[in-house]
Amino acid sequence: MKYGVNVYYNENVRSSFVLGYQKSDPLKMSSVVIFPDADSPEEAANVVWTLLNRDDRPNGDTERSLSVGDVVKIIVPPTHVKDWPEEVWLAVEIVGWKRIDNPLGVKS
């Protein structure tokens, strides 16, 4: 299945590697949108993690690599034409991902 992924960089420097993502952290959306093939939202996030931590990542000239405290929005394609896509929000943890509520507070 093809997922859509938006990346949000955490701009609270104290969150990275220490606290991870906190609800009040300011997030800045990346200029990159990625459409990985995967079997689950977490697998799609893993594909994005690998891509955005390579030396030749697509945003390497303008943005840093994906780190602890950053957030990804996974857009799950609908199963029926009339349905809206589902959004799954995941925060990068020291090991793996943590599902979180939409940090923007509105459907985006």
TAQUIUR-V898353 format. One record per backbone hydrogen bond with DSSP energy under -0.5 kcal/mol. NH is the residue of the N-H (numbers start at 1). CO is the residue of the C=O. Records with the same first field share a line. If there is no record, write none. Layout:
BEGIN
NH=CO  CO
END
This chain:
BEGIN
3=1  36
4=75
5=34
6=73
7=32
8=71
9=28
11=26
13=11
15=12
16=12
18=15
19=14  15
20=15
25=22
28=9
30=7
34=5
38=1  36
44=40
45=41
46=42
47=43
48=44
49=45
50=46
51=47
52=48
53=50
54=51
57=54
60=57
62=59
63=59
66=52
69=92
70=67
71=8
72=90
73=6
74=72  88
75=4  73
76=74  86
77=75
83=80
86=76
88=74
89=100
90=72
91=98
92=70
93=96
98=91
100=89
105=102
END
